[in-house]
């Protein structure tokens, strides 16, 4: 699955065959435009020992924070109402590795970060593997709503997560 993700992200070139996106061969040399269309959430997302705002927009090349985009991302992942209660709101420091937030909040924050750049495709690698059932169901409900707007590639070993998928591919 890691190899598949790296191929889809254009980080690896296939040793055999090719990957085509809309009839264009994907390669490391021409993958930048493709990568701009993708939001990616890894199994163990990285978090800065910094504010909620900086943990969402830290991949923003322009570094011009857009509070409206941040708030929309947080609302999409059902995290806004929780965060607006925090001291300093978007400037709340989440601690080292996000230790001031719960696992469910961190996972939703990681998805909000991916959504901040308005991707056409969202790739999630085992996005609910470390969550309890309640938080897992909450994330799946969010993804079910999101799939009406963007393409979601959900990589999971948990069959219960696949119930929201339109197509399922099994790798052996």
TIRO-2110 file (N, C-alpha, C; in Angstrom, 1 decimal):
// TIRO-2110
0.8, -1.2, 0.0, N, 1, A
0.0, 0.0, 0.0, CA, 1, A
0.8, 1.3, 0.0, C, 1, A
2.0, 1.2, 0.7, N, 2, A
2.9, 2.4, 0.7, CA, 2, A
3.4, 2.7, -0.7, C, 2, A
3.8, 1.6, -1.4, N, 3, A
4.3, 1.8, -2.8, CA, 3, A
3.2, 2.4, -3.7, C, 3, A
1.9, 1.9, -3.5, N, 4, A
0.8, 2.4, -4.3, CA, 4, A
0.7, 3.9, -4.0, C, 4, A
0.7, 4.3, -2.8, N, 5, A
0.5, 5.7, -2.4, CA, 5, A
1.7, 6.5, -3.1, C, 5, A
2.9, 6.1, -2.9, N, 6, A
4.0, 6.8, -3.5, CA, 6, A
3.9, 6.9, -5.0, C, 6, A
3.4, 5.9, -5.7, N, 7, A
3.2, 5.9, -7.1, CA, 7, A
2.1, 6.9, -7.5, C, 7, A
1.0, 6.9, -6.7, N, 8, A
-0.1, 7.9, -7.0, CA, 8, A
0.3, 9.3, -6.7, C, 8, A
1.2, 9.5, -5.7, N, 9, A
1.7, 10.8, -5.4, CA, 9, A
2.8, 11.3, -6.4, C, 9, A
3.2, 10.4, -7.2, N, 10, A
4.3, 10.8, -8.2, CA, 10, A
5.7, 10.8, -7.5, C, 10, A
5.8, 10.2, -6.4, N, 11, A
7.1, 10.2, -5.7, CA, 11, A
8.0, 9.1, -6.2, C, 11, A
7.4, 8.0, -6.8, N, 12, A
8.1, 6.9, -7.4, CA, 12, A
7.7, 6.8, -8.8, C, 12, A
8.6, 6.4, -9.7, N, 13, A
8.1, 6.0, -11.0, CA, 13, A
8.1, 4.5, -11.1, C, 13, A
7.1, 4.0, -11.8, N, 14, A
7.0, 2.5, -11.8, CA, 14, A
8.2, 1.9, -12.6, C, 14, A
8.6, 0.7, -12.1, N, 15, A
9.7, 0.0, -12.8, CA, 15, A
9.2, -0.6, -14.1, C, 15, A
7.9, -1.0, -14.0, N, 16, A
7.3, -1.6, -15.2, CA, 16, A
6.0, -0.9, -15.4, C, 16, A
5.6, -0.6, -16.7, N, 17, A
4.4, 0.1, -17.0, CA, 17, A
4.4, 1.5, -16.7, C, 17, A
3.3, 2.2, -16.8, N, 18, A
3.2, 3.6, -16.5, CA, 18, A
1.9, 3.9, -15.8, C, 18, A
1.8, 5.1, -15.2, N, 19, A
0.6, 5.6, -14.7, CA, 19, A
0.2, 6.8, -15.5, C, 19, A
-1.1, 6.8, -15.9, N, 20, A
-1.6, 7.9, -16.7, CA, 20, A
-2.7, 8.6, -16.0, C, 20, A
-2.6, 9.9, -16.0, N, 21, A
-3.6, 10.8, -15.5, CA, 21, A
-4.2, 11.6, -16.6, C, 21, A
-5.5, 11.3, -17.0, N, 22, A
-6.1, 12.0, -18.1, CA, 22, A
-5.3, 11.9, -19.4, C, 22, A
-4.8, 10.7, -19.7, N, 23, A
-4.0, 10.4, -20.9, CA, 23, A
-2.6, 11.0, -20.8, C, 23, A
-2.2, 11.6, -19.7, N, 24, A
-0.8, 12.1, -19.6, CA, 24, A
0.0, 11.2, -18.7, C, 24, A
1.2, 10.8, -19.1, N, 25, A
2.0, 9.9, -18.4, CA, 25, A
2.5, 10.7, -17.2, C, 25, A
2.3, 10.1, -16.0, N, 26, A
2.8, 10.7, -14.7, CA, 26, A
4.3, 10.3, -14.5, C, 26, A
5.1, 11.3, -14.3, N, 27, A
6.5, 11.0, -14.0, CA, 27, A
7.0, 12.0, -12.9, C, 27, A
8.1, 11.7, -12.3, N, 28, A
8.7, 12.6, -11.3, CA, 28, A
8.9, 14.0, -11.9, C, 28, A
9.2, 14.1, -13.2, N, 29, A
9.5, 15.3, -13.8, CA, 29, A
8.3, 16.2, -14.0, C, 29, A
7.1, 15.6, -14.2, N, 30, A
5.9, 16.4, -14.5, CA, 30, A
4.8, 16.3, -13.4, C, 30, A
5.2, 15.9, -12.2, N, 31, A
4.2, 15.5, -11.2, CA, 31, A
3.7, 16.7, -10.4, C, 31, A
4.3, 17.9, -10.5, N, 32, A
4.0, 19.0, -9.6, CA, 32, A
2.6, 19.4, -9.8, C, 32, A
2.1, 19.6, -11.0, N, 33, A
0.7, 20.0, -11.2, CA, 33, A
-0.3, 18.9, -10.6, C, 33, A
0.1, 17.7, -10.8, N, 34, A
-0.8, 16.6, -10.3, CA, 34, A
-0.8, 16.6, -8.8, C, 34, A
0.4, 16.8, -8.1, N, 35, A
0.5, 16.8, -6.7, CA, 35, A
-0.3, 18.0, -6.1, C, 35, A
-0.5, 19.1, -6.8, N, 36, A
-1.2, 20.2, -6.3, CA, 36, A
-2.7, 19.9, -6.1, C, 36, A
-3.2, 18.9, -6.8, N, 37, A
-4.6, 18.5, -6.8, CA, 37, A
-4.9, 17.5, -5.7, C, 37, A
-3.8, 17.0, -5.0, N, 38, A
-4.0, 16.0, -4.0, CA, 38, A
-3.8, 16.5, -2.6, C, 38, A
-4.7, 16.0, -1.7, N, 39, A
-4.6, 16.2, -0.2, CA, 39, A
-4.3, 14.8, 0.3, C, 39, A
-3.3, 14.7, 1.2, N, 40, A
-2.8, 13.4, 1.7, CA, 40, A
-2.8, 13.4, 3.2, C, 40, A
-3.4, 12.4, 3.8, N, 41, A
-3.3, 12.2, 5.2, CA, 41, A
-2.7, 10.9, 5.5, C, 41, A
-1.5, 10.9, 6.1, N, 42, A
-0.8, 9.6, 6.4, CA, 42, A
-1.4, 9.0, 7.7, C, 42, A
-0.9, 7.8, 7.9, N, 43, A
-1.4, 7.0, 9.0, CA, 43, A
-1.0, 7.7, 10.3, C, 43, A
0.2, 8.3, 10.3, N, 44, A
0.7, 9.0, 11.5, CA, 44, A
1.1, 10.4, 11.1, C, 44, A
0.1, 11.3, 11.0, N, 45, A
0.4, 12.7, 10.6, CA, 45, A
1.4, 13.4, 11.5, C, 45, A
2.2, 14.3, 10.9, N, 46, A
3.1, 15.1, 11.7, CA, 46, A
2.4, 16.4, 12.1, C, 46, A
2.7, 16.8, 13.4, N, 47, A
2.1, 18.0, 13.9, CA, 47, A
3.2, 18.9, 14.5, C, 47, A
3.2, 20.2, 14.2, N, 48, A
4.1, 21.1, 14.7, CA, 48, A
3.7, 21.4, 16.2, C, 48, A
4.7, 21.7, 17.0, N, 49, A
4.5, 22.2, 18.3, CA, 49, A
4.1, 23.7, 18.2, C, 49, A
2.9, 24.0, 17.7, N, 50, A
2.6, 25.3, 17.3, CA, 50, A
1.1, 25.4, 17.4, C, 50, A
0.5, 26.5, 16.7, N, 51, A
-0.9, 26.8, 16.8, CA, 51, A
-1.7, 25.9, 15.9, C, 51, A
-3.0, 25.9, 16.1, N, 52, A
-3.9, 25.2, 15.2, CA, 52, A
-3.8, 25.8, 13.8, C, 52, A
-3.8, 27.1, 13.7, N, 53, A
-3.6, 27.8, 12.4, CA, 53, A
-2.4, 27.3, 11.7, C, 53, A
-1.2, 27.3, 12.3, N, 54, A
0.0, 26.9, 11.7, CA, 54, A
0.1, 25.4, 11.3, C, 54, A
-0.7, 24.6, 12.1, N, 55, A
-0.7, 23.2, 11.8, CA, 55, A
-1.6, 22.9, 10.6, C, 55, A
-2.5, 23.9, 10.2, N, 56, A
-3.3, 23.7, 9.0, CA, 56, A
-2.7, 24.3, 7.8, C, 56, A
-2.1, 25.5, 8.0, N, 57, A
-1.6, 26.2, 6.8, CA, 57, A
-0.1, 26.0, 6.5, C, 57, A
0.6, 25.2, 7.3, N, 58, A
2.1, 25.1, 7.2, CA, 58, A
2.6, 24.7, 5.8, C, 58, A
1.7, 24.1, 5.0, N, 59, A
2.1, 23.7, 3.7, CA, 59, A
1.7, 24.7, 2.6, C, 59, A
1.2, 25.8, 3.1, N, 60, A
0.8, 26.9, 2.2, CA, 60, A
2.0, 27.7, 1.8, C, 60, A
2.4, 27.5, 0.5, N, 61, A
3.6, 28.1, 0.0, CA, 61, A
3.6, 29.6, 0.1, C, 61, A
2.5, 30.2, 0.0, N, 62, A
2.4, 31.7, 0.1, CA, 62, A
2.5, 32.2, 1.5, C, 62, A
2.2, 31.3, 2.5, N, 63, A
2.2, 31.6, 3.9, CA, 63, A
1.3, 32.8, 4.2, C, 63, A
0.3, 33.0, 3.4, N, 64, A
-0.7, 34.0, 3.7, CA, 64, A
-1.9, 33.3, 4.3, C, 64, A
-2.0, 33.2, 5.6, N, 65, A
-3.0, 32.4, 6.2, CA, 65, A
-4.4, 33.0, 5.8, C, 65, A
-5.3, 32.1, 5.6, N, 66, A
-6.6, 32.5, 5.2, CA, 66, A
-7.6, 32.0, 6.2, C, 66, A
-8.0, 32.8, 7.2, N, 67, A
-8.8, 32.3, 8.3, CA, 67, A
-10.1, 31.7, 7.8, C, 67, A
-10.7, 32.3, 6.7, N, 68, A
-11.9, 31.7, 6.2, CA, 68, A
-11.7, 30.3, 5.7, C, 68, A
-10.6, 30.0, 5.0, N, 69, A
-10.3, 28.7, 4.5, CA, 69, A
-10.1, 27.7, 5.7, C, 69, A
-9.3, 28.3, 6.7, N, 70, A
-9.1, 27.4, 7.8, CA, 70, A
-10.4, 27.1, 8.6, C, 70, A
-11.2, 28.0, 8.8, N, 71, A
-12.5, 27.8, 9.4, CA, 71, A
-13.4, 26.8, 8.6, C, 71, A
-13.4, 27.0, 7.3, N, 72, A
-14.2, 26.1, 6.5, CA, 72, A
-13.7, 24.7, 6.6, C, 72, A
-12.3, 24.5, 6.6, N, 73, A
-11.7, 23.2, 6.7, CA, 73, A
-12.1, 22.6, 8.0, C, 73, A
-12.0, 23.4, 9.1, N, 74, A
-12.4, 22.9, 10.4, CA, 74, A
-13.9, 22.5, 10.5, C, 74, A
-14.7, 23.3, 9.9, N, 75, A
-16.2, 23.0, 9.9, CA, 75, A
-16.4, 21.7, 9.1, C, 75, A
-15.8, 21.5, 8.0, N, 76, A
-16.0, 20.3, 7.2, CA, 76, A
-15.7, 19.1, 8.0, C, 76, A
-14.6, 19.1, 8.9, N, 77, A
-14.3, 17.9, 9.7, CA, 77, A
-14.9, 18.0, 11.1, C, 77, A
-15.9, 18.8, 11.2, N, 78, A
-16.6, 18.9, 12.5, CA, 78, A
-15.7, 19.2, 13.7, C, 78, A
-14.8, 20.1, 13.5, N, 79, A
-13.8, 20.4, 14.6, CA, 79, A
-13.9, 21.9, 15.0, C, 79, A
-14.6, 22.7, 14.2, N, 80, A
-14.7, 24.1, 14.5, CA, 80, A
-15.3, 24.4, 15.8, C, 80, A
-16.4, 23.8, 16.1, N, 81, A
-17.2, 24.1, 17.4, CA, 81, A
-16.3, 23.8, 18.6, C, 81, A
-15.5, 22.7, 18.5, N, 82, A
-14.6, 22.4, 19.6, CA, 82, A
-13.5, 23.4, 19.8, C, 82, A
-12.9, 23.8, 18.7, N, 83, A
-11.7, 24.7, 18.7, CA, 83, A
-12.1, 26.1, 19.1, C, 83, A
-13.3, 26.5, 18.7, N, 84, A
-13.6, 27.9, 19.1, CA, 84, A
-13.8, 28.1, 20.6, C, 84, A
-13.9, 27.0, 21.3, N, 85, A
-13.9, 27.0, 22.8, CA, 85, A
-12.5, 27.1, 23.4, C, 85, A
-11.5, 26.8, 22.7, N, 86, A
-10.1, 26.8, 23.2, CA, 86, A
-9.6, 28.2, 23.5, C, 86, A
-8.8, 28.4, 24.5, N, 87, A
-8.2, 29.7, 24.7, CA, 87, A
-7.4, 30.1, 23.5, C, 87, A
-7.5, 31.3, 23.0, N, 88, A
-6.7, 31.8, 21.9, CA, 88, A
-7.2, 31.2, 20.5, C, 88, A
-8.3, 30.4, 20.6, N, 89, A
-9.0, 30.0, 19.4, CA, 89, A
-8.0, 29.4, 18.3, C, 89, A
-7.8, 29.9, 17.2, N, 90, A
-6.9, 29.4, 16.1, CA, 90, A
-5.5, 29.5, 16.5, C, 90, A
-5.2, 30.3, 17.5, N, 91, A
-3.8, 30.5, 18.0, CA, 91, A
-3.5, 29.6, 19.2, C, 91, A
-4.4, 28.6, 19.5, N, 92, A
-4.2, 27.7, 20.5, CA, 92, A
-3.0, 26.8, 20.1, C, 92, A
-2.0, 26.6, 21.0, N, 93, A
-0.9, 25.8, 20.8, CA, 93, A
-1.2, 24.3, 21.2, C, 93, A
-1.0, 23.4, 20.2, N, 94, A
-1.5, 22.0, 20.4, CA, 94, A
-0.5, 21.2, 21.2, C, 94, A
0.7, 21.7, 21.4, N, 95, A
1.7, 20.9, 22.1, CA, 95, A
2.5, 20.0, 21.2, C, 95, A
3.6, 19.4, 21.8, N, 96, A
4.5, 18.6, 21.1, CA, 96, A
3.7, 17.3, 20.6, C, 96, A
3.8, 17.1, 19.3, N, 97, A
3.0, 16.0, 18.6, CA, 97, A
1.5, 16.1, 18.9, C, 97, A
1.0, 17.3, 19.2, N, 98, A
-0.4, 17.5, 19.4, CA, 98, A
-0.9, 16.9, 20.7, C, 98, A
-0.1, 16.8, 21.7, N, 99, A
-0.5, 16.2, 22.9, CA, 99, A
-1.6, 16.9, 23.7, C, 99, A
-2.0, 18.1, 23.3, N, 100, A
-3.1, 18.7, 24.0, CA, 100, A
-4.4, 18.4, 23.3, C, 100, A
-4.4, 17.6, 22.3, N, 101, A
-5.6, 17.3, 21.6, CA, 101, A
-5.8, 15.7, 21.7, C, 101, A
-7.1, 15.3, 21.5, N, 102, A
-7.4, 13.9, 21.5, CA, 102, A
-7.0, 13.3, 20.2, C, 102, A
-6.9, 12.0, 20.1, N, 103, A
-6.6, 11.3, 18.9, CA, 103, A
-7.6, 11.6, 17.8, C, 103, A
-8.9, 11.7, 18.1, N, 104, A
-9.9, 12.0, 17.1, CA, 104, A
-9.7, 13.5, 16.6, C, 104, A
-9.4, 14.4, 17.5, N, 105, A
-9.2, 15.8, 17.1, CA, 105, A
-8.0, 15.9, 16.2, C, 105, A
-6.9, 15.2, 16.6, N, 106, A
-5.7, 15.3, 15.8, CA, 106, A
-6.0, 14.7, 14.3, C, 106, A
-6.7, 13.6, 14.3, N, 107, A
-7.0, 13.1, 12.9, CA, 107, A
-7.8, 14.0, 12.1, C, 107, A
-8.8, 14.6, 12.7, N, 108, A
-9.6, 15.6, 12.0, CA, 108, A
-8.8, 16.8, 11.6, C, 108, A
-7.9, 17.2, 12.5, N, 109, A
-7.0, 18.3, 12.2, CA, 109, A
-6.1, 18.0, 11.0, C, 109, A
-5.7, 16.8, 10.9, N, 110, A
-4.9, 16.3, 9.7, CA, 110, A
-5.7, 16.4, 8.5, C, 110, A
-6.9, 16.0, 8.5, N, 111, A
-7.8, 16.0, 7.4, CA, 111, A
-8.1, 17.5, 7.0, C, 111, A
-8.3, 18.3, 8.0, N, 112, A
-8.6, 19.8, 7.7, CA, 112, A
-7.4, 20.4, 7.0, C, 112, A
-6.2, 20.0, 7.4, N, 113, A
-4.9, 20.4, 6.8, CA, 113, A
-4.9, 20.0, 5.3, C, 113, A
-5.3, 18.8, 5.0, N, 114, A
-5.4, 18.3, 3.6, CA, 114, A
-6.4, 19.1, 2.8, C, 114, A
-7.5, 19.4, 3.5, N, 115, A
-8.6, 20.1, 2.8, CA, 115, A
-8.4, 21.6, 2.6, C, 115, A
-7.5, 22.1, 3.4, N, 116, A
-7.2, 23.6, 3.3, CA, 116, A
-6.8, 24.0, 1.9, C, 116, A
-6.1, 23.1, 1.2, N, 117, A
-5.7, 23.5, -0.2, CA, 117, A
-6.7, 23.1, -1.3, C, 117, A
-7.9, 22.8, -0.8, N, 118, A
-9.0, 22.5, -1.8, CA, 118, A
-8.6, 21.4, -2.8, C, 118, A
-8.2, 20.2, -2.3, N, 119, A
-7.8, 19.2, -3.3, CA, 119, A
-9.0, 18.6, -4.1, C, 119, A
-8.7, 18.1, -5.3, N, 120, A
-9.6, 17.4, -6.0, CA, 120, A
-9.7, 15.9, -5.6, C, 120, A
-8.6, 15.5, -5.0, N, 121, A
-8.4, 14.1, -4.6, CA, 121, A
-7.9, 14.1, -3.2, C, 121, A
-8.5, 13.3, -2.3, N, 122, A
-8.0, 13.1, -1.0, CA, 122, A
-7.6, 11.7, -0.8, C, 122, A
-6.3, 11.5, -0.4, N, 123, A
-5.8, 10.1, -0.2, CA, 123, A
-5.6, 10.0, 1.3, C, 123, A
-6.2, 8.9, 1.9, N, 124, A
-6.1, 8.7, 3.3, CA, 124, A
-5.5, 7.3, 3.5, C, 124, A
-4.3, 7.3, 4.2, N, 125, A
-3.7, 6.0, 4.5, CA, 125, A
-3.9, 5.6, 5.9, C, 125, A
-4.8, 4.6, 6.1, N, 126, A
-5.2, 4.1, 7.4, CA, 126, A
-5.5, 5.2, 8.4, C, 126, A
-6.4, 6.1, 7.9, N, 127, A
-6.7, 7.4, 8.6, CA, 127, A
-7.4, 7.1, 9.9, C, 127, A
-8.0, 6.0, 10.1, N, 128, A
-8.8, 5.7, 11.4, CA, 128, A
-8.2, 4.6, 12.2, C, 128, A
-7.0, 4.1, 11.8, N, 129, A
-6.5, 2.9, 12.5, CA, 129, A
-6.2, 3.1, 14.0, C, 129, A
-5.9, 4.3, 14.4, N, 130, A
-5.5, 4.5, 15.8, CA, 130, A
-6.7, 5.1, 16.6, C, 130, A
-7.9, 5.1, 16.0, N, 131, A
-9.0, 5.8, 16.7, CA, 131, A
-9.9, 4.7, 17.3, C, 131, A
-10.6, 5.2, 18.4, N, 132, A
-11.7, 4.3, 18.9, CA, 132, A
-12.9, 4.3, 18.0, C, 132, A
-13.8, 3.5, 18.3, N, 133, A
-15.0, 3.3, 17.4, CA, 133, A
-15.8, 4.6, 17.2, C, 133, A
-16.0, 5.3, 18.2, N, 134, A
-16.8, 6.5, 18.1, CA, 134, A
-16.1, 7.5, 17.2, C, 134, A
-14.8, 7.8, 17.4, N, 135, A
-14.1, 8.7, 16.5, CA, 135, A
-14.0, 8.2, 15.1, C, 135, A
-13.8, 6.9, 14.9, N, 136, A
-13.7, 6.3, 13.6, CA, 136, A
-15.0, 6.5, 12.9, C, 136, A
-16.2, 6.3, 13.5, N, 137, A
-17.5, 6.5, 12.9, CA, 137, A
-17.6, 8.0, 12.5, C, 137, A
-17.2, 8.9, 13.4, N, 138, A
-17.3, 10.3, 13.1, CA, 138, A
-16.4, 10.7, 11.8, C, 138, A
-15.2, 10.1, 11.7, N, 139, A
-14.4, 10.4, 10.5, CA, 139, A
-15.1, 9.8, 9.3, C, 139, A
-15.6, 8.6, 9.4, N, 140, A
-16.3, 8.0, 8.2, CA, 140, A
-17.5, 8.8, 7.8, C, 140, A
-18.2, 9.3, 8.7, N, 141, A
-19.4, 10.2, 8.3, CA, 141, A
-18.9, 11.4, 7.6, C, 141, A
-17.8, 12.0, 8.0, N, 142, A
-17.2, 13.2, 7.4, CA, 142, A
-16.8, 12.8, 6.0, C, 142, A
-16.1, 11.7, 5.8, N, 143, A
-15.7, 11.2, 4.5, CA, 143, A
-16.8, 10.9, 3.6, C, 143, A
-17.9, 10.4, 4.1, N, 144, A
-19.1, 10.1, 3.3, CA, 144, A
-19.6, 11.3, 2.7, C, 144, A
-19.7, 12.4, 3.5, N, 145, A
-20.2, 13.7, 3.0, CA, 145, A
-19.2, 14.3, 2.0, C, 145, A
-17.9, 14.2, 2.3, N, 146, A
-16.9, 14.7, 1.4, CA, 146, A
-16.8, 14.1, 0.0, C, 146, A
-17.1, 12.8, 0.0, N, 147, A
-17.0, 12.1, -1.3, CA, 147, A
-18.0, 12.6, -2.4, C, 147, A
-19.0, 13.4, -1.9, N, 148, A
-19.9, 14.0, -2.9, CA, 148, A
-19.3, 15.1, -3.6, C, 148, A
-18.1, 15.7, -3.1, N, 149, A
-17.5, 16.8, -3.6, CA, 149, A
-16.1, 16.5, -4.3, C, 149, A
-15.4, 15.6, -3.7, N, 150, A
-14.1, 15.2, -4.2, CA, 150, A
-13.9, 13.7, -4.3, C, 150, A
-12.9, 13.3, -5.0, N, 151, A
-12.5, 11.9, -5.0, CA, 151, A
-11.7, 11.5, -3.8, C, 151, A
-12.1, 10.4, -3.2, N, 152, A
-11.4, 10.0, -2.0, CA, 152, A
-10.9, 8.6, -2.2, C, 152, A
-9.6, 8.5, -2.0, N, 153, A
-8.9, 7.2, -2.0, CA, 153, A
-8.6, 6.8, -0.6, C, 153, A
-9.3, 5.8, -0.1, N, 154, A
-9.2, 5.4, 1.3, CA, 154, A
-8.5, 4.0, 1.4, C, 154, A
-7.3, 4.0, 2.0, N, 155, A
-6.6, 2.8, 2.2, CA, 155, A
-6.8, 2.3, 3.6, C, 155, A
-7.3, 1.1, 3.7, N, 156, A
-7.6, 0.6, 5.0, CA, 156, A
-7.5, -0.9, 5.1, C, 156, A
-7.1, -1.4, 6.2, N, 157, A
-7.2, -2.9, 6.5, CA, 157, A
-8.5, -3.2, 7.2, C, 157, A
-9.2, -2.2, 7.6, N, 158, A
-10.4, -2.4, 8.4, CA, 158, A
-11.6, -2.5, 7.4, C, 158, A
-12.2, -3.6, 7.3, N, 159, A
-13.4, -3.8, 6.4, CA, 159, A
-14.5, -2.8, 6.7, C, 159, A
-14.7, -2.5, 8.0, N, 160, A
-15.8, -1.6, 8.4, CA, 160, A
-15.7, -0.2, 7.7, C, 160, A
-14.4, 0.2, 7.4, N, 161, A
-14.2, 1.5, 6.8, CA, 161, A
-14.7, 1.5, 5.3, C, 161, A
-14.7, 0.3, 4.7, N, 162, A
-15.0, 0.2, 3.3, CA, 162, A
-16.4, 0.4, 2.9, C, 162, A
-17.3, 0.4, 3.9, N, 163, A
-18.7, 0.6, 3.7, CA, 163, A
-19.1, 1.9, 3.0, C, 163, A
-18.2, 2.9, 3.1, N, 164, A
-18.5, 4.2, 2.5, CA, 164, A
-18.0, 4.3, 1.0, C, 164, A
-17.2, 3.2, 0.6, N, 165, A
-16.6, 3.2, -0.7, CA, 165, A
-17.5, 2.8, -1.8, C, 165, A
-17.3, 3.4, -3.0, N, 166, A
-18.1, 3.1, -4.2, CA, 166, A
-17.4, 1.9, -4.9, C, 166, A
-16.1, 1.9, -4.9, N, 167, A
-15.3, 0.8, -5.5, CA, 167, A
-14.2, 0.3, -4.5, C, 167, A
-14.0, -1.0, -4.5, N, 168, A
-13.1, -1.5, -3.5, CA, 168, A
-12.1, -2.4, -4.3, C, 168, A
-10.8, -2.1, -4.1, N, 169, A
-9.7, -2.9, -4.7, CA, 169, A
-9.0, -3.6, -3.6, C, 169, A
-8.8, -4.9, -3.7, N, 170, A
-8.1, -5.6, -2.7, CA, 170, A
-6.7, -6.0, -3.2, C, 170, A
-5.7, -5.7, -2.4, N, 171, A
-4.3, -6.1, -2.8, CA, 171, A
-3.8, -7.3, -2.0, C, 171, A
-3.2, -8.2, -2.6, N, 172, A
-2.6, -9.4, -1.9, CA, 172, A
-1.2, -9.5, -2.3, C, 172, A
END
